[in-house]
Amino acid sequence: MADTPAEASGARRERSADQKKRGLFGGLLQFFREVVAELKKVVTPTRKELINYTLVVLAFVVVMMLLVTALDFIFGKLAGTVFAGSPLWPLW
């Protein structure tokens, strides 16, 4: 990180001048180099971690489905009561 705003803008100028020198294909080549460099940092989870992550995601999805279903039911019943005059009880 730059210590002063002047240093930050100078770095920005150098980077933009460097991009202009490379051109379109040089920029694309640099992009793909950076993609490969980032992909090399990816760590593959172990089987145990993968199963754990999958179960956490599935549990979260189930909880969110129940929450949305409950809210939909509640707001549906309230809207029915307000606009159609249908009673809140019985629930079905």
C-alpha positions in Angstrom: 0.0 0.0 0.0 1.1 3.5 -0.7 1.8 5.8 2.3 0.7 9.0 0.6 -2.0 9.8 -2.0 0.8 11.1 -4.3 2.5 7.7 -4.2 -0.8 5.9 -4.9 -1.6 8.1 -7.9 2.0 7.5 -9.2 1.6 3.8 -8.9 -1.7 4.1 -10.7 -0.1 6.1 -13.5 2.7 3.5 -13.9 0.2 0.7 -14.1 -1.9 2.4 -16.7 1.2 3.3 -18.8 2.3 -0.3 -18.5 -1.1 -1.5 -19.8 -0.9 0.9 -22.7 2.5 -0.4 -23.7 1.3 -4.0 -23.7 -1.7 -3.6 -26.0 -4.7 -5.8 -26.3 -3.0 -9.2 -26.6 -0.5 -8.3 -23.9 -3.3 -7.4 -21.6 -5.1 -10.7 -22.3 -1.9 -12.7 -21.8 -1.4 -10.9 -18.4 -5.0 -11.7 -17.5 -4.6 -15.4 -18.1 -1.3 -15.4 -16.3 -3.0 -13.9 -13.2 -5.9 -16.4 -13.5 -3.4 -19.3 -13.5 -1.5 -17.8 -10.6 -4.8 -17.5 -8.6 -5.8 -21.1 -9.5 -2.5 -22.4 -8.2 -3.5 -21.0 -4.8 -6.7 -23.0 -4.6 -6.6 -25.8 -2.0 -8.8 -28.8 -2.6 -10.7 -29.9 0.5 -10.3 -33.3 2.0 -13.2 -35.8 1.7 -14.2 -35.2 5.3 -14.2 -31.4 4.8 -16.2 -31.7 1.6 -18.8 -33.8 3.3 -19.0 -31.4 6.2 -19.3 -28.3 3.9 -22.0 -30.1 1.9 -24.0 -30.9 5.0 -23.7 -27.4 6.3 -25.0 -26.0 3.0 -27.9 -28.5 2.9 -28.9 -27.7 6.5 -28.8 -24.0 5.8 -31.0 -24.4 2.6 -33.5 -26.5 4.5 -33.7 -23.9 7.3 -34.2 -21.1 4.8 -36.9 -23.1 3.0 -38.7 -23.6 6.2 -38.4 -19.9 7.1 -39.7 -18.7 3.7 -42.5 -21.3 3.7 -43.6 -20.1 7.2 -43.5 -16.4 6.2 -45.3 -17.1 3.0 -48.1 -19.0 4.9 -48.4 -16.2 7.5 -48.5 -13.4 5.0 -50.9 -15.3 2.8 -53.3 -15.9 5.6 -53.0 -12.2 6.6 -53.6 -11.1 3.1 -56.6 -13.4 2.8 -58.0 -12.0 6.0 -57.5 -8.4 5.0 -58.6 -8.6 1.4 -61.0 -11.5 1.1 -62.4 -11.6 4.6 -61.4 -15.3 5.1 -61.0 -16.3 8.7 -57.5 -16.9 10.1 -58.7 -20.2 11.7 -58.8 -23.0 10.6 -55.4 -22.7 9.1 -56.1 -24.8 5.9 
